[in-house]
Amino acid sequence: MDMGDVLQLQYIVAALVYSAVGVAVFFVSFLLLDLLTPKVSVWRELVEKQNLAFGVFLAGAALGIAI
């Protein structure tokens, strides 16, 4: 098995498409999270108020979505 068999264009394109779909799903999930919490401004909580608990919540949500 040489590298020409492993690195075929169709496999590279498939990996890029699969990665793009994953990033899109991740982004849409965060948009849904933002829409489902209308009373909370993500930017204000993280940057202006420096709310550590909210940051931990978002990190957990990100890990849950990614898995």
Beta strands, then each sheet from edge to edge (+ up, - down):
end
